[in-house]
Amino acid sequence: MPSHLMAVYNRADVEVDRGEGVWLYSRDGRTFLDCVSGIATNSLGHAHPALVAALHEQARKLWHVSNIFRIPGQEDLARRLTQNSFADVVFFGNSGSEAVECALKTARRYHAVNGSPERIDIVGFAGSFHGRTYATINASGNPDYLKDFGPRLPGYEQLRIDDAESIEAAIRRPTTAAVIVEPVQGEGGARALSEQWLRHVRRLCTENGVLLIYDEVQSGMGRTGKLFAHQWFEGLAPDIMAVAKALGGGFPIGACMATAEAAKGMTFGAHGSTFGGNPLAMAVGIAAFDLIAKEETLANVLSVSAHLREGLERLAADYRDIVEDVRGKGMLIGVKLIPNNREMMATARGHGLLVAGGGENCIRLLPPLIMTIEEADEALVRLDATFAATRAAAAKVA
Ligand SMILES: Cc1ncc(COP(=O)(O)O)c(C=O)c1O
């Protein structure tokens, strides 16, 4: 049957039906251990009872109103986010891309109202991913995502993480507005930036009046064992931060968070969204936040991710012909492979395990933060079987 959908996704042959906790069930009766979690989104697992209850309760009261009215849930979620971070103010959208868009606009606007409208340049990094809108593909600079969409937008450049000289020159340039960086690169292959690197860039930005934007769309909301990944390091807060994915536990929410100073250009009329921060999203977001921010949840991320990491290192030692490197932070884990990662994802599906792809030929494991040790062991058993099957298939060909 011909599909009436735009063919922009390379979809796996799994027609999903329902989910519960770490498990995803397909229409044809297969059961999968889900280490994709909507790509780091369903962080409390599928159909978490507290989120389901929050959604039901709000659905009976009020789904949607325009932002021309006051929406109490927005104040409640913004209070939680600001009380637990560097930020003073929040703008709610519906996705990670929108959160990043708002961050980019906030940065440029800051300089405009500060009397420096020439400061428009956004300095990003190779291997980053900031979304799929025009501004965000320009901020990431991945040629595959820019191809055939006309000229690049002015004022965006990407540097290599290890090109210290160019980074310093770019931040010192008087036309630079902001640096945007993922403290742990997600799609780029689960690469955690070092404290030393982040500290250097933070210092350069502060010294030169350049704003620092963290994209914590994937690394935020508990994924690394802290509420936000940069909170692993003292004194390394950004000026602006984009958050999404797990913020809604599977319900579409994005948030741009900023200090009052950085957000001073975001005055009446500067930005907006029809759906951003609607009552349904806020009800689920508040329930998700309260569970994710709990000490027990973050402690679980640390213990289960350490267990997973240990198991993965063991597998890496057993399968030197398959695994090149295990990397990442907390439950944002990358396994850099020698065989093709897309084929490995398909083989894993055949063994009832869902893993995501990533840059540098990685597979990514992004399990729900509530995964138990037993479930982590089951994921390792299934990955072991996946690698064994890959090795056996390679031996057959040889
Ligand atoms: C770090 C990062 N930023 C931005 C985005 C874009 O988010 P969305 O797909 O919700 O627009 C993603 C999505 O994967 C991401 O990982």
The ligand as an SDF file (V2000), in Angstrom:
LIG
                    3D

 16 16  0  0  0  0  0  0  0  0999 V2000
   20.8970   18.0740   21.4280 C   0  0  0  0  0  0  0  0  0  0  0  0
   19.6350   18.2280   20.6210 C   0  0  0  0  0  0  0  0  0  0  0  0
   19.1870   19.4450   20.3190 N   0  0  0  0  0  0  0  0  0  0  0  0
   18.0640   19.6400   19.6160 C   0  0  0  0  0  0  0  0  0  0  0  0
   17.3190   18.5780   19.1630 C   0  0  0  0  0  0  0  0  0  0  0  0
   16.0790   18.8100   18.3680 C   0  0  0  0  0  0  0  0  0  0  0  0
   14.9560   18.4350   19.0790 O   0  0  0  0  0  0  0  0  0  0  0  0
   13.5660   18.1660   18.3450 P   0  0  0  0  0  0  0  0  0  0  0  0
   13.7480   16.9840   17.4710 O   0  0  0  0  0  0  0  0  0  0  0  0
   12.6080   17.9460   19.4840 O   0  0  0  0  0  0  0  0  0  0  0  0
   13.2270   19.3820   17.5810 O   0  0  0  0  0  0  0  0  0  0  0  0
   17.7460   17.2800   19.4530 C   0  0  0  0  0  0  0  0  0  0  0  0
   16.9890   16.1150   18.9580 C   0  0  0  0  0  0  0  0  0  0  0  0
   17.4680   15.0140   18.8920 O   0  0  0  0  0  0  0  0  0  0  0  0
   18.9330   17.0910   20.2050 C   0  0  0  0  0  0  0  0  0  0  0  0
   19.3950   15.8680   20.5090 O   0  0  0  0  0  0  0  0  0  0  0  0
  1  2  1  0
  2  3  1  0
  2 15  2  0
  3  4  2  0
  4  5  1  0
  5  6  1  0
  5 12  2  0
  6  7  1  0
  7  8  1  0
  8  9  2  0
  8 10  1  0
  8 11  1  0
 12 13  1  0
 12 15  1  0
 13 14  2  0
 15 16  1  0
M  END
$$$$
